[in-house]
Each structure stands twice: as C-alpha cells, then as structure tokens.
Amino acid sequence: SGSRLAHYTNGATLSFTYLDHRTQTYQQETLSQADMLFRVVQHIPEKHFRMIRYFGFLANRVCGKYLPKVYEALKMATPGP
C-alpha cells in the first residue's frame, strides 16, 4: 500500500518497508521501478484461473472434523475461538 512506501526517487528507485515474520522486525528494501513492477505483476493470476483459498483439512466442509486431528498429530494445543 502507499503507506509502506518510504522513499521514491524520481524515475530511479523506490524504498518500502515490510514486516519480516522470521525476526518480527520491520525491514526496508530498495528496488528499481522495473523490479517492483515485476514483483507486482507476478501476483496477477492468469485469465480464467480459479483462485482457491482453503483446501485439504482447512476446507470449510471438513475443517471441524480434521483440524483437531491435525493439532493432535502435531502435539499442539487446539486454539480457542
């Protein structure tokens, strides 16, 4: 989003911030306009591509049945609502 844009150099580069989930810190990255556009275009799906958000044990139809079994197999506590 525009609020993450930290610095824009006229016609050359742009800098933005993002949250690095591995270190839980905000990082700043500087890219050329062409590199940034390339990264954005990678997220555009092909024509007639059907987007699927949840599948497998996360699908709405079977989530309540299989998700507790997944937590049990991974020896994790089941999160509350």
MDTraj code that builds the backbone (N, CA, C; nanometers):
import mdtraj as md
import numpy as np

residues = "SER GLY SER ARG LEU ALA HIS TYR THR ASN GLY ALA THR LEU SER PHE THR TYR LEU ASP HIS ARG THR GLN THR TYR GLN GLN GLU THR LEU SER GLN ALA ASP MET LEU PHE ARG VAL VAL GLN HIS ILE PRO GLU LYS HIS PHE ARG MET ILE ARG TYR PHE GLY PHE LEU ALA ASN ARG VAL CYS GLY LYS TYR LEU PRO LYS VAL TYR GLU ALA LEU LYS MET ALA THR PRO GLY PRO".split()
xyz = np.array([
    [0.0833, -0.1186, 0.0000],
    [0.0000, 0.0000, 0.0000],
    [0.0878, 0.1250, 0.0000],
    [0.0274, 0.2360, -0.0246],
    [0.1009, 0.3616, -0.0313],
    [0.1643, 0.4013, 0.1001],
    [0.1068, 0.3574, 0.2113],
    [0.1631, 0.3945, 0.3415],
    [0.2969, 0.3247, 0.3675],
    [0.3234, 0.2150, 0.2992],
    [0.4503, 0.1435, 0.3178],
    [0.5622, 0.2015, 0.2326],
    [0.5270, 0.2874, 0.1389],
    [0.6274, 0.3495, 0.0535],
    [0.7060, 0.4501, 0.1356],
    [0.8334, 0.4226, 0.1558],
    [0.9161, 0.5070, 0.2421],
    [0.9823, 0.6198, 0.1648],
    [1.0325, 0.5904, 0.0447],
    [1.1051, 0.6923, -0.0305],
    [1.0943, 0.6604, -0.1789],
    [1.0764, 0.7644, -0.2592],
    [1.0666, 0.7491, -0.4034],
    [1.1622, 0.8463, -0.4694],
    [1.2571, 0.7926, -0.5452],
    [1.3498, 0.8758, -0.6206],
    [1.2946, 0.8890, -0.7616],
    [1.2814, 1.0092, -0.8103],
    [1.2171, 1.0357, -0.9385],
    [1.2793, 0.9531, -1.0513],
    [1.2062, 0.8520, -1.0953],
    [1.2479, 0.7740, -1.2101],
    [1.3525, 0.6676, -1.1856],
    [1.4017, 0.6512, -1.0660],
    [1.5099, 0.5547, -1.0455],
    [1.4695, 0.4410, -0.9520],
    [1.4516, 0.4696, -0.8243],
    [1.4258, 0.3640, -0.7270],
    [1.3134, 0.4040, -0.6328],
    [1.2626, 0.3038, -0.5625],
    [1.1673, 0.3296, -0.4553],
    [1.1991, 0.2380, -0.3393],
    [1.1759, 0.2874, -0.2197],
    [1.2019, 0.2121, -0.0972],
    [1.0705, 0.1899, -0.0250],
    [1.0558, 0.0722, 0.0337],
    [0.9348, 0.0409, 0.1088],
    [0.9720, -0.0418, 0.2306],
    [0.8831, -0.0429, 0.3283],
    [0.9047, -0.1208, 0.4498],
    [0.8095, -0.2392, 0.4520],
    [0.8534, -0.3457, 0.5167],
    [0.7708, -0.4643, 0.5334],
    [0.8093, -0.5322, 0.6640],
    [0.7181, -0.6139, 0.7167],
    [0.7423, -0.6873, 0.8405],
    [0.8050, -0.8216, 0.8070],
    [0.9248, -0.8450, 0.8569],
    [0.9917, -0.9734, 0.8403],
    [0.9391, -1.0658, 0.9499],
    [0.8612, -1.1654, 0.9117],
    [0.7966, -1.2522, 1.0101],
    [0.8952, -1.3447, 1.0808],
    [1.0114, -1.3662, 1.0235],
    [1.1113, -1.4506, 1.0902],
    [1.1715, -1.3806, 1.2108],
    [1.2016, -1.2510, 1.1957],
    [1.2664, -1.1765, 1.3040],
    [1.1708, -1.0835, 1.3777],
    [1.0466, -1.0714, 1.3288],
    [0.9452, -0.9829, 1.3871],
    [0.9919, -0.8375, 1.3912],
    [1.0689, -0.7963, 1.2917],
    [1.1144, -0.6580, 1.2814],
    [1.0775, -0.6036, 1.1439],
    [1.0685, -0.4713, 1.1348],
    [1.0407, -0.4078, 1.0064],
    [1.1710, -0.3888, 0.9303],
    [1.1690, -0.4247, 0.8033],
    [1.2848, -0.4127, 0.7161],
    [1.2534, -0.3127, 0.6057],
    [1.3557, -0.2512, 0.5507],
    [1.3380, -0.1590, 0.4390],
    [1.4117, -0.2155, 0.3185],
    [1.3452, -0.2125, 0.2039],
    [1.4046, -0.2644, 0.0815],
    [1.3943, -0.1592, -0.0275],
    [1.4980, -0.1487, -0.1087],
    [1.5023, -0.0530, -0.2184],
    [1.5103, -0.1296, -0.3498],
    [1.4191, -0.0975, -0.4420],
    [1.4134, -0.1638, -0.5718],
    [1.4047, -0.0609, -0.6827],
    [1.4433, -0.1035, -0.8024],
    [1.4202, -0.0176, -0.9183],
    [1.2718, -0.0272, -0.9542],
    [1.2248, 0.0669, -1.0349],
    [1.0839, 0.0651, -1.0732],
    [1.0496, -0.0615, -1.1506],
    [1.1399, -0.1062, -1.2373],
    [1.1150, -0.2263, -1.3169],
    [1.1057, -0.3500, -1.2276],
    [1.1938, -0.3616, -1.1279],
    [1.1898, -0.4761, -1.0368],
    [1.0619, -0.4767, -0.9539],
    [1.0195, -0.3601, -0.9081],
    [0.8964, -0.3515, -0.8296],
    [0.7759, -0.3893, -0.9145],
    [0.7707, -0.3408, -1.0365],
    [0.6606, -0.3738, -1.1263],
    [0.6596, -0.5233, -1.1557],
    [0.7764, -0.5828, -1.1735],
    [0.7855, -0.7266, -1.1969],
    [0.7284, -0.8046, -1.0786],
    [0.7581, -0.7626, -0.9570],
    [0.7058, -0.8311, -0.8378],
    [0.5546, -0.8179, -0.8267],
    [0.5022, -0.7017, -0.8619],
    [0.3571, -0.6815, -0.8551],
    [0.2868, -0.7666, -0.9602],
    [0.3407, -0.7703, -1.0810],
    [0.2784, -0.8447, -1.1907],
    [0.2773, -0.9946, -1.1617],
    [0.3714, -1.0453, -1.0850],
    [0.3736, -1.1874, -1.0510],
    [0.2494, -1.2295, -0.9724],
    [0.1819, -1.1368, -0.9067],
    [0.0652, -1.1691, -0.8255],
    [-0.0652, -1.1630, -0.9034],
    [-0.0606, -1.1277, -1.0308],
    [-0.1815, -1.1223, -1.1132],
    [-0.2071, -1.2622, -1.1677],
    [-0.3235, -1.3223, -1.1367],
    [-0.3500, -1.4577, -1.1865],
    [-0.3778, -1.4567, -1.3370],
    [-0.3580, -1.5724, -1.3994],
    [-0.3846, -1.5859, -1.5415],
    [-0.5347, -1.5765, -1.5671],
    [-0.5700, -1.5461, -1.6904],
    [-0.7104, -1.5349, -1.7277],
    [-0.7792, -1.6695, -1.7053],
    [-0.8978, -1.6668, -1.6476],
    [-0.9814, -1.7837, -1.6172],
    [-0.9220, -1.8733, -1.5086],
    [-0.8238, -1.8246, -1.4336],
    [-0.7662, -1.9035, -1.3248],
    [-0.8594, -1.8970, -1.2052],
    [-0.8932, -2.0111, -1.1492],
    [-0.9844, -2.0165, -1.0351],
    [-0.9023, -2.0119, -0.9067],
    [-0.9231, -1.9062, -0.8279],
    [-0.8489, -1.8912, -0.7034],
    [-0.9101, -1.9817, -0.5962],
    [-0.8254, -2.0536, -0.5252],
    [-0.8689, -2.1415, -0.4169],
    [-0.8004, -2.0942, -0.2903],
    [-0.8795, -2.0599, -0.1902],
    [-0.8209, -2.0079, -0.0675],
    [-0.7883, -2.1189, 0.0315],
    [-0.8830, -2.2070, 0.0574],
    [-0.8610, -2.3152, 0.1531],
    [-0.8901, -2.4485, 0.0862],
    [-0.8056, -2.5488, 0.1116],
    [-0.8268, -2.6822, 0.0582],
    [-0.7687, -2.7819, 0.1571],
    [-0.7954, -2.9077, 0.1353],
    [-0.7455, -3.0106, 0.2264],
    [-0.8150, -3.0021, 0.3610],
    [-0.7392, -3.0160, 0.4683],
    [-0.8005, -3.0146, 0.6018],
    [-0.8447, -2.8755, 0.6447],
    [-0.8118, -2.7702, 0.5688],
    [-0.8586, -2.6351, 0.6005],
    [-0.9869, -2.5981, 0.5266],
    [-1.0362, -2.6850, 0.4385],
    [-1.1593, -2.6573, 0.3647],
    [-1.2761, -2.6466, 0.4625],
    [-1.3682, -2.5557, 0.4350],
    [-1.4811, -2.5324, 0.5250],
    [-1.5611, -2.6592, 0.5527],
    [-1.5735, -2.7443, 0.4539],
    [-1.6571, -2.8626, 0.4679],
    [-1.6016, -2.9621, 0.5698],
    [-1.4703, -2.9722, 0.5831],
    [-1.4098, -3.0740, 0.6694],
    [-1.3227, -3.0161, 0.7801],
    [-1.3164, -2.8860, 0.7906],
    [-1.2270, -2.8208, 0.8867],
    [-1.2571, -2.8638, 1.0307],
    [-1.3828, -2.8640, 1.0687],
    [-1.4195, -2.9003, 1.2053],
    [-1.3894, -3.0447, 1.2387],
    [-1.3889, -3.1296, 1.1379],
    [-1.3661, -3.2721, 1.1590],
    [-1.2171, -3.3063, 1.1651],
    [-1.1380, -3.2500, 1.0740],
    [-0.9982, -3.2909, 1.0615],
    [-0.8976, -3.2008, 1.1316],
    [-0.9289, -3.0749, 1.1503],
    [-0.8313, -2.9840, 1.2095],
    [-0.7914, -3.0244, 1.3519],
    [-0.8840, -3.0659, 1.4384],
    [-0.8408, -3.1140, 1.5710],
    [-0.7475, -3.2354, 1.5629],
    [-0.7684, -3.3214, 1.4631],
    [-0.6804, -3.4376, 1.4458],
    [-0.5407, -3.3947, 1.4016],
    [-0.5332, -3.2901, 1.3205],
    [-0.4035, -3.2380, 1.2771],
    [-0.3282, -3.1811, 1.3966],
    [-0.3986, -3.1030, 1.4804],
    [-0.3351, -3.0484, 1.6009],
    [-0.2873, -3.1605, 1.6930],
    [-0.3679, -3.2645, 1.7056],
    [-0.3309, -3.3771, 1.7915],
    [-0.2070, -3.4490, 1.7366],
    [-0.2006, -3.4686, 1.6055],
    [-0.0861, -3.5357, 1.5440],
    [0.0417, -3.4538, 1.5589],
    [0.0279, -3.3214, 1.5592],
    [0.1439, -3.2335, 1.5744],
    [0.1741, -3.2013, 1.7203],
    [0.0945, -3.2585, 1.8113],
    [0.1096, -3.2353, 1.9557],
    [0.1022, -3.0860, 1.9889],
    [0.0013, -3.0205, 1.9304],
    [-0.0213, -2.8776, 1.9537],
    [-0.1522, -2.8594, 2.0287],
    [-0.1607, -2.7513, 2.1042],
    [-0.2849, -2.7191, 2.1733],
    [-0.3842, -2.6635, 2.0717],
    [-0.5084, -2.7065, 2.0810],
    [-0.6120, -2.6563, 1.9910],
    [-0.6455, -2.5134, 2.0300],
    [-0.6349, -2.4179, 1.9357],
    [-0.6646, -2.2783, 1.9694],
    [-0.8131, -2.2585, 1.9958],
    [-0.8438, -2.1643, 2.0813],
    [-0.9824, -2.1321, 2.1125],
    [-1.0456, -2.0470, 2.0038],
    [-1.1769, -2.0226, 2.0146],
    [-1.2466, -1.9429, 1.9119],
    [-1.2068, -1.7980, 1.9101],
])
top = md.Topology()
chain = top.add_chain()
for i, resn in enumerate(residues, 1):
    res = top.add_residue(resn, chain, resSeq=i)
    for name in ("N", "CA", "C"):
        top.add_atom(name, md.element.get_by_symbol(name[0]), res)
traj = md.Trajectory(xyz[None], top)
